[in-house]
Amino acid sequence: MRRPLAAALLLGLAALGSARAEAPARRSAAELMDVLMWNREPVGGPFALIDQDGRPRTDADFRGRLVILTFGYTACPDVCPTDLMEISRALTLLGKAGEEIQPVFVTLDPARDTPALLAEFVPSFHPRLIGLTGSEAAIRQAADAYKVFYRREDGQDTIEHSAFVYLMDRSGAYLGFFPPGTSAERMLTIIRPHLGAR
């Protein structure tokens, strides 16, 4: 009787190990960049997060406006603040027409980037910038939808992440992306044809 029980346990453990081994691996930064560059898969999708005022927010809240959306984290030393400054500059250069665009920043570090911290962070770039956070699972779902690569190295405070700026239309459909370091002027050459278009 002991042998069948031991065999069953071994089979159960083998199946568990096999299930873990079959869990889909996260795609590399290069693979995700390839998806974006060649438009191989849909980009964007539903999300349910929390803004800097603690209010629940979904992608549907931004319907009717163009959306410039980027992922990062408040302690990012270089890329995130640079891109947020360029987004802000683009909105300033547009003047009144910039009100058709909603800028959105989604943190990849929800454990540290609380709504209170985002409330201090986002206004330093633009008064209409919305910062979003949420559970690790909710952030991962949003990042996966937008084909964002990110990971925290063990024992490190920094997060390695892709840094694309996404442009979404008034229905939430993906229009394209700007690579990191894109100037406000370059952004405007892509954005302007979509302004006023309904």
C-alpha positions in Angstrom: 0.0 0.0 0.0 2.9 2.3 0.6 4.3 1.9 -2.9 1.1 3.1 -4.7 0.9 6.1 -2.4 4.5 7.0 -2.9 4.1 6.5 -6.7 1.1 8.8 -6.6 2.9 11.4 -4.7 5.9 11.3 -7.1 3.5 11.6 -10.1 1.8 14.5 -8.4 5.1 16.3 -7.8 6.2 15.6 -11.3 3.0 17.1 -12.7 3.4 20.2 -10.5 7.0 20.6 -11.6 5.9 20.2 -15.2 3.1 22.8 -14.8 5.6 25.3 -13.4 8.0 24.6 -16.2 5.3 25.2 -18.8 4.3 28.6 -17.4 4.9 31.2 -20.2 8.2 33.0 -19.9 8.2 36.8 -20.0 9.2 38.0 -23.4 12.5 39.9 -23.8 12.8 43.6 -24.4 13.9 42.8 -28.0 10.9 40.6 -28.6 8.5 43.2 -27.4 10.3 45.9 -29.4 9.8 43.7 -32.5 6.1 43.4 -31.8 5.8 47.2 -31.6 8.1 48.1 -34.5 6.2 45.7 -36.9 2.8 46.0 -35.4 2.6 42.2 -35.0 0.0 42.2 -32.2 -2.7 44.6 -30.8 -1.3 47.2 -28.5 -3.3 48.6 -25.6 -6.4 47.3 -23.9 -8.5 47.5 -20.7 -6.9 48.4 -17.4 -8.2 49.2 -13.9 -5.8 51.2 -11.8 -5.9 54.0 -9.2 -4.9 57.6 -9.8 -2.9 60.0 -7.6 -6.0 61.1 -5.8 -6.9 57.5 -4.9 -9.7 57.3 -7.4 -10.3 54.1 -9.5 -9.5 54.7 -13.1 -10.0 52.6 -16.2 -9.0 53.1 -19.8 -12.7 54.0 -20.6 -12.3 57.2 -18.5 -10.1 58.7 -21.3 -12.5 58.1 -24.2 -13.1 61.2 -26.4 -9.5 62.5 -26.0 -6.2 61.5 -27.5 -4.0 59.9 -24.9 -0.2 60.1 -24.5 0.7 57.3 -22.1 4.0 56.2 -20.7 5.2 53.6 -18.2 8.0 54.2 -15.7 8.6 54.9 -12.0 9.1 58.0 -9.9 12.7 57.1 -8.9 13.8 56.5 -12.5 17.1 58.4 -12.8 17.0 59.6 -16.4 14.6 58.3 -19.1 11.3 58.8 -17.3 11.8 62.4 -16.3 13.2 63.3 -19.7 10.3 61.9 -21.5 7.7 63.4 -19.2 9.4 66.8 -19.7 9.1 66.4 -23.5 5.4 65.4 -23.2 4.8 68.5 -21.1 6.6 70.7 -23.5 4.6 69.3 -26.4 1.4 70.1 -24.6 2.6 73.6 -23.8 3.6 74.2 -27.5 0.1 73.1 -28.6 -1.5 75.7 -26.3 -5.3 75.4 -26.2 -5.2 72.5 -28.7 -3.3 70.5 -26.1 -6.4 70.2 -24.0 -7.6 67.5 -26.5 -4.8 65.3 -25.2 -4.7 63.5 -21.8 -1.2 62.7 -20.6 -0.9 59.5 -18.4 2.0 58.0 -16.5 1.7 54.4 -15.2 4.1 53.3 -12.6 6.0 50.0 -12.8 6.9 50.3 -9.1 3.5 50.1 -7.3 5.1 49.0 -4.0 6.8 52.4 -3.7 4.8 54.6 -6.0 1.7 55.1 -3.8 -1.0 57.5 -4.8 0.4 60.0 -2.3 3.8 59.9 -3.9 2.3 60.2 -7.4 0.4 63.2 -6.2 3.7 64.9 -5.4 5.4 63.7 -8.6 3.0 64.3 -11.5 2.3 68.0 -11.0 6.0 68.8 -11.3 5.7 67.8 -15.0 2.3 69.0 -16.0 -0.9 70.0 -14.1 -3.1 67.6 -16.2 -0.7 64.6 -16.0 -2.5 61.7 -14.4 -0.4 59.2 -12.4 -1.7 55.6 -12.1 -0.7 52.8 -9.7 -2.4 49.7 -8.5 -1.7 46.1 -7.5 1.3 44.3 -8.9 -1.1 42.1 -10.9 -3.0 45.1 -12.3 0.2 46.8 -13.3 1.5 43.7 -15.0 -1.8 43.3 -16.9 -1.6 46.9 -18.2 2.1 46.6 -19.0 1.5 43.3 -20.9 -1.3 45.0 -22.9 1.0 47.7 -24.0 4.0 45.3 -24.6 6.1 46.9 -21.9 9.2 45.1 -20.8 10.2 45.6 -17.1 12.0 43.7 -14.3 13.6 44.5 -11.1 17.0 42.9 -10.5 17.4 41.2 -7.2 18.6 43.5 -4.5 18.4 46.6 -6.8 16.3 49.7 -6.4 16.3 50.4 -10.1 13.8 48.8 -12.6 15.0 47.9 -16.1 12.2 48.8 -18.4 11.3 49.7 -22.0 10.5 53.4 -22.3 8.1 54.0 -25.2 5.5 56.8 -25.2 2.2 55.5 -26.6 -0.3 57.6 -28.6 -3.9 56.3 -28.4 -6.9 57.7 -30.3 -10.2 58.9 -28.9 -11.6 55.4 -28.9 -8.6 53.9 -27.1 -7.1 52.4 -30.2 -3.3 52.4 -30.7 -1.9 55.0 -33.1 1.8 54.5 -32.6 4.7 55.1 -30.2 7.6 57.5 -29.7 10.9 56.0 -28.8 12.7 57.2 -25.6 14.2 60.7 -26.0 11.8 61.9 -28.7 11.6 65.7 -28.6 8.4 67.6 -28.2 8.8 69.0 -31.7 9.0 65.5 -33.2 6.0 64.3 -31.2 4.0 67.2 -32.6 4.6 66.2 -36.2 2.8 62.9 -35.4 0.1 64.3 -33.0 -1.0 67.4 -35.0 -2.8 65.5 -37.8 -5.0 63.8 -35.2 -6.1 67.0 -33.5 -9.6 68.1 -34.3 -10.2 64.9 -36.2 -13.4 63.2 -34.8 
